[in-house]
Amino acid sequence: MKKQKTFYISISVLMLITLFTSCLKKDLPDYPAWNGNYINNVFVEYRWEDLNNLYNGKPVVAYQKLQVEEEIDSSKNMINIQITVPAVSGTFTADVRNNVSQSHLWMYSDISTAATVAPTGNTPKLGDPADLTQPQTYVVTAANGQKRTWTIKVTSFIK
């Protein structure tokens, strides 16, 4: 019994020592926060329910990445994109391709390291369906707090 009690006390002490120690050291140098607030790339895709691909009896959401050519003008915070719908292939059938519309697409992007992005006005969040017949505006906030408002506009939609 005494050995068991000693064992539990030893384990408790080890746990307390581990719990109340820190790997951080005092007086670490302060590094400047990242100041990048750019949108570096824009991607667009079309999503649909694939009725031929079921999981637990429900259709799986399929997607097709669309071809995007972008022109980024950092001085004006403007990104003009040209979208081309690719040819039919695999689950991206002719029927699905015919349903692709500029007014119902999903957009996502690459932004500067440690930055955040948020929509403004009626623009949906990146990753939500968007009406790309209208310009989309996003505020990119750098890690140091500097903000930049970007406008993404589709200049050409080729189907």
C-alpha positions in Angstrom: 0.0 0.0 0.0 2.8 2.4 0.9 4.5 1.7 -2.5 1.3 2.5 -4.3 0.9 5.7 -2.4 4.5 6.7 -3.1 3.9 5.9 -6.8 0.8 8.2 -7.0 2.6 11.0 -5.2 5.5 10.7 -7.6 3.3 10.8 -10.7 1.3 13.8 -9.3 4.6 15.7 -8.7 5.8 15.0 -12.2 2.5 16.1 -13.6 2.6 19.4 -11.6 6.1 20.1 -12.7 5.2 19.5 -16.3 2.0 21.6 -16.0 3.7 24.6 -14.5 6.8 24.9 -16.7 7.0 26.8 -19.9 9.2 26.5 -23.0 9.1 30.2 -23.5 12.0 32.3 -22.4 11.9 35.9 -21.1 13.0 38.8 -23.3 12.7 37.1 -26.6 13.4 39.5 -29.5 10.4 41.1 -31.1 10.2 40.6 -34.9 8.2 42.9 -37.1 4.8 41.7 -38.2 4.3 40.8 -41.8 3.1 43.7 -43.9 1.9 42.0 -47.0 -1.8 42.6 -47.9 -1.9 41.2 -51.4 -4.1 38.8 -53.4 -1.5 36.8 -55.3 -3.7 34.3 -57.3 -7.4 33.9 -58.0 -9.0 30.5 -58.7 -12.5 29.7 -59.8 -14.5 26.5 -59.9 -17.9 25.2 -60.6 -19.6 22.8 -58.2 -22.6 20.5 -58.6 -24.2 17.4 -57.0 -23.0 14.3 -58.8 -26.1 12.1 -58.8 -24.0 9.2 -60.1 -21.6 9.3 -57.1 -23.4 8.6 -53.9 -22.2 8.5 -50.3 -24.6 7.1 -47.7 -27.3 7.4 -50.3 -26.7 11.2 -50.9 -25.0 12.7 -54.0 -21.4 13.9 -53.6 -20.5 17.5 -54.4 -18.2 17.4 -57.4 -16.2 20.3 -58.8 -14.4 21.4 -61.9 -11.6 23.9 -61.7 -12.1 26.6 -64.4 -9.1 28.1 -66.4 -8.3 31.6 -65.1 -6.0 34.1 -66.6 -5.4 37.0 -64.3 -4.1 40.5 -64.6 -3.1 42.0 -61.2 -2.7 45.7 -61.0 -1.3 46.3 -57.5 -1.2 50.1 -57.9 -5.0 50.2 -58.4 -5.8 47.1 -56.2 -7.6 45.6 -59.2 -7.6 42.1 -60.5 -9.1 41.4 -63.9 -9.7 37.8 -64.7 -10.7 35.9 -67.8 -12.5 32.6 -67.2 -12.6 29.7 -69.6 -14.8 26.7 -69.1 -12.8 23.6 -70.0 -14.0 20.8 -72.3 -16.1 17.9 -71.2 -14.2 15.2 -69.3 -14.9 12.5 -66.7 -17.8 13.5 -64.4 -17.8 17.0 -66.0 -20.3 15.9 -68.6 -21.9 18.0 -71.4 -25.1 18.4 -69.3 -23.0 19.7 -66.3 -20.9 22.0 -68.6 -24.1 23.5 -70.0 -25.2 24.4 -66.5 -22.1 26.4 -65.8 -23.0 30.1 -65.4 -20.9 33.2 -64.6 -23.6 34.1 -62.0 -23.0 30.9 -59.9 -19.3 30.1 -59.4 -17.0 29.6 -56.4 -13.9 31.7 -56.1 -10.8 31.3 -53.8 -7.4 32.8 -53.7 -3.8 32.9 -52.4 -3.1 35.9 -50.2 0.0 37.3 -48.5 1.6 35.3 -45.6 -0.2 35.8 -42.2 -2.9 38.0 -43.8 -6.6 37.6 -43.6 -9.3 38.3 -46.2 -12.9 39.4 -45.7 -15.6 40.4 -48.1 -17.1 43.9 -48.3 -20.7 45.0 -49.2 -22.7 42.3 -50.9 -19.7 40.2 -51.9 -19.8 36.7 -50.5 -17.0 35.0 -48.5 -14.4 33.3 -50.6 -15.5 29.7 -51.0 -19.2 30.6 -51.1 -21.1 30.8 -54.4 -20.7 34.2 -56.1 -22.3 36.1 -58.9 -19.2 36.9 -60.9 -21.2 39.1 -63.3 -20.6 41.8 -60.7 -17.2 43.0 -59.4 -16.3 41.4 -56.0 -14.5 43.4 -53.3 -12.4 42.0 -50.5 -10.3 43.6 -47.7 -7.0 41.9 -47.1 -5.5 42.7 -43.7 -1.8 42.2 -43.2 -0.5 40.7 -39.9 0.6 44.3 -38.9 -3.0 45.6 -39.4 -2.5 47.4 -42.7 -5.6 47.0 -44.9 -6.0 47.0 -48.7 -9.3 46.7 -50.5 -9.1 44.6 -53.7 -11.6 44.5 -56.5 -11.9 41.3 -58.7 -13.7 41.7 -62.0 -14.4 39.1 -64.7 -13.5 40.7 -68.0 -14.2 37.6 -70.1 -16.2 34.4 -69.6 -15.7 31.9 -72.4 -17.8 28.8 -72.4 
